[in-house]
Structures are given as C-alpha cells and as structure tokens.
C-alpha cells in the first residue's frame, strides 16, 4: 500500500496507530484487511482483531499435505518409542557416555544388523525432563550419535544409520521420579526394513 | 496532594514521538461525531502521563444504550482496561471503593472536582454501545487538574472479542508515556492439548499477552516446538518434525504459509532465533558433526557455522543491536551462557555462578543490559534468573514453583514470560522484570510450555 493511500486511511482505519504510519513498524492489526468504518469521524475499524491463523488460511491444505509426508517417513513405532527388535540403551544423568551395559546392548544390536542387511536404523536420542528444552535436544542428539558411532565402529555401514533427537519432548513416561527419569534417558532404535 | 497532571512538551525529546502520534490520531470529541469526515486536526496535546506521578481513575464503562449487549461489552472493557494498565506496573490507581462514591457521571462532562477529591490525576472515561452486531467503544482520557482531554478514541468492531477494545485503548494510553504498551502483544507457545491420541504430538499456538484467545498456528499433527517471533509479529520460526527429522520452518501466521528454512540437511536444526532486523536467523545444528550455532538469512540462504568448540552449543539469542549473540555451551564441563559477535568471535563466558545455566533470552530493550536464563540454583529444580551484563550480578526471579524455564522478554523489556511445572503439568507465567509479581496465565488445557513473547 502506498503512503498516499495510507494517509487516506488514517482517519478511517487508524488501525495500527503507531504501526500504520508510513515507514513505521508494521503490526498485525488490520492495516490492509480492514474494510472502511461506517463511522464518519475517525473510529478505528476492527472487523477481526487480527487476520485468520494458519489453519483457516489458504495454505492449510499444504500444511496438511506436508503432514502426510511426515507420517510416511515414520518407521516401526516411533510415537511411543516402544517395540522394535533392538532394545533401548540408557544413559547417566546429563551424560552421553556409553555405559558398559549400553555397549553390550549395542554389540548385540550390531550382530542383529549384520544378520539383517536390509534393515536401516534411525537412532533417537531422548532425555529426562530435567534441564531445558534446547539443551536436552542437543544432549539427545549427542546420545544418538554416541550410539550410532559405536555401531559404525562395530562394522554397521554408516549409510544404514541416521540420528535424530527428541530431547525431553517425548518421554516414555511423563512422571517425575528417579526411576522414570532413568527410563527416559535413552537411545531408541527405529528399525525400517 | 497530587502533582499537577500536566507537563510542558517543550523539547523533552523522548516524548516527542508520542506527542506526534497523538497529533495524528486525535479524533474529535463525541459531540462533533456526526460532522463530515473532514475534520481539522486537533492541536497537539501538551500533556503526558508520568510514571508513578498521577493516580489513574478508571470508573466503570457506561453503556450508551441500556441493553444487555452494551452492558456486556462495557463490563469486559472496564475489567480488561484496568488489568492492562495495572499490568504495565507504572501507575497508581484510585481504589474502586472511592470511585463508587462518585455519582454516575455524564461522560460528556465529568465533574472534575469530584475526581480531584478522590485523588485522581488521570480520568479514563469509557462508554460502549452495540448496534447491529457491531460494538463501538469510546475512550476519553482527561487530565483531572485541567479537565483537558489528552486522548479521545473510538474503537469499533465485532462483539465477539471485546477484550481487544480495552487492549487497544491501553496501548493508546501508553503512548502518553515514554513506554511502549504491552496489551496488544502476543505470546506464542507449545501445547499438547490437541495431541493425536496415542501419539506425542505438539502444536504451536499464539495467545494474547494475558493468556486469553489462544489460537492454533500449526496443524500438521507432528512434533512442533521452539517458536520464535519475527520482529514484525507476522511470522513464527519453529522446529517441526513433520519430515521425521527436526528442521526449522517459518510460518507466515496470518497468511497461512509455511516456508522451509533449513531444508532436510540431516543433523537437525533447533532453537531458531530471528535477528532484531528480521533478516537473519541464528539456530543450532549438528549437521557438521557437533551441535553448533549457525547463522543464515531469514530465507535459509548462506548458512554458516559460528561455533566449532566440539561441545554442545545451542539456544542462541540476539542482542538488541543485532551485533552479538548469547548462547549456551557446555565447553567448560557444564552448561553456561556465553556471548559472541555475529562472526563467532570475541567469545566470552557470562555466567559463573551455578553448575547449570541455559536458555538465555537477551532483554530487547537497550535500556536494560541483561539476559534472562534458566538456572539450577538449588538442587533439583530450575529457576529463572537474570544476569546484568555489565556487573555480572544475578537476580533470581522464581522460587518454589517446581521448575521454571524458557524465559522470553516482552518487546518492551519490562516484562517476561516463562513456563513452570513438573512432569506433564506445565503452564505459562508472566512477570515484571524484577519478578515482584508472577502470574500464571489461563492458557487452557494440556501441557503449555516454551513461551515466546512477540510484538
């Protein structure tokens, strides 16, 4: 909208106050969507407080389509993090170091993968609820990579291994005690054939 | 005795902007409302409201017609306008018990002597009527001492959300001060309220700053987290697992478009933070083998790596000037807050107290050189703390609310939001920057977290 037009709207639409001035900061107030007010003396028109959110916008279907794509990618049972032929491995608090028990499990996993050459693995890193969202996403990634690197060192082709992190976003158990936290600090192996 | 409610505009530069805006927006008084639209601009007001000086009187809004619809709009306007101006944490108010002693006034001609008598310095008169499904709300702000009208505004619109009239009026009244109002600002957040049964999905929502009018932004039924507003308030960057891997998208929320910012490069992309000029985005990614801070154009162009410490580097946040970025790194052995320039140089550690300091949010006001963050100050729980960048002094904002994390400043820098809870029960809180008043927002069902306060 040109400045001249904007000026013409000032009396009628005043909508964005500070925002609507030419060259001023823009805000989502009804700058361009407001129909003229019936008021003849300077009311501000607010047909809707702000334009419609995404789900009613013209590209809703494209968001929906992308969702379908996302679901196509998912493997075995990713949403619960349970099941699958390869058991989870677990970590100490705020650590991505592999415990002896985790190494034993990974050695069994490597053997299973040698015997199932068509299988690919997405290694998911998970964390307990303590600590921040961002840090746990980074920590989950580090855990997934530690597991992946160990499998690769045992001879599993790296092209068969991918990693991702869910941080603390998808705990197995939403509870808050030591046992729950220990169960939630894990790498999960999503196997696709 | 209150100070006179007037102050000469003269050359008091911080106020010139507000005064200029007022000159532009001043509207005729009601008795001239039926005249043609061509009205000569009112003379520039010469009055401003000073923090903590004048006492506000906000009597009940007067329904212009006695019908229930007008009364309903008035009830909301009164309640929300009072709440909005109180939230600004700048003003004193005439108590309702004193206001109720004053007889119902003619909104065209308030008896200023009455209002002076109860100690009012600023009188906010409002009235509303509903005609044919449309509400009209008129607000006049008077300096009680002189009776002069500092602000006369008429708002009109649908009746389904009368709260917005009060929010608009509050922000307009704030233009009479040197501060930017917060009432029209929005908070983006993450919730599992619409989770697909049996799947742990989360979506992005926005709501008014006071927790009302939550509205869903993402609809992809995947895991969507870490929203971050663009400075113009029209877009949100966020992380979505819609392709299975965490990647950053930018949603133009009012147009319903979503752009893929990072692409599916592997290694994921987390924690987007849009620069104050809206042109760049900092984020965390392990695409180069380790979790580092990256910087790209807002369209995802020219991504480059800023950190390469071999440690976990994440959670970038921009300085108000756009020349520095604070972030979390565990390079010292525990998560701590660091600052660097946008070339990744001049890295320095900011936090030294405590063994877990994370999730920084740089106060966007240049007036306050400070960074809010999440700190483990006592064993177990996390709390919100603020570090003064100059003195390195730390103030703790929360205590004893389970864990509180994910601070995010309001654009004015005078308030902040964060999430508090434990396990599946998390809700969003707002507080003034000193943490004197902490309010849990009525954000609705589900686990509500990761708030980001936008324009």
Interface residues (C-beta under 8 A of the other chain):
Chain A: X10 X11 X12 X14 X17 X18 X21 X25 X26 X27 X28 X29 X37 X38 X39 X40 X41 X42 X43 X44 X45 X46 X47 X48 X49 X50 X51 X52 X53 X54 X55 X56 X57 X58 X59 X60 X62 X63 X64 X66 X67 X69 X70 X71 X73 X74 X75 X78 X79 X80 X122 X129 X130 X131 X132 X133 X134 X135 X137 X138 X139 X141 X142 X145 X162 X163 X164 X165 X166 X169 X170 X174 X175 X176
Chain B: X21 X24 X25 X27 X28 X32 X33 X34 X35 X36 X37 X39 X136 X153 X154 X155 X156 X157 X158 X161 X164 X165 X168 X171 X172 X175 X184 X198 X199 X200 X201 X202 X206 X213 X215 X216 X217 X218 X219 X220 X221 X222 X223 X225 X226 X232 X233 X234 X241 X242 X243 X244 X245 X246 X251 X253 X254 X255 X256 X257 X258 X266 X267 X268 X270 X271 X284 X286 X291 X312 X313 X314 X315 X328 X330 X335 X356 X358 X359 X374 X380 X382 X403 X405 X406 X422 X423 X424 X449 X450 X455
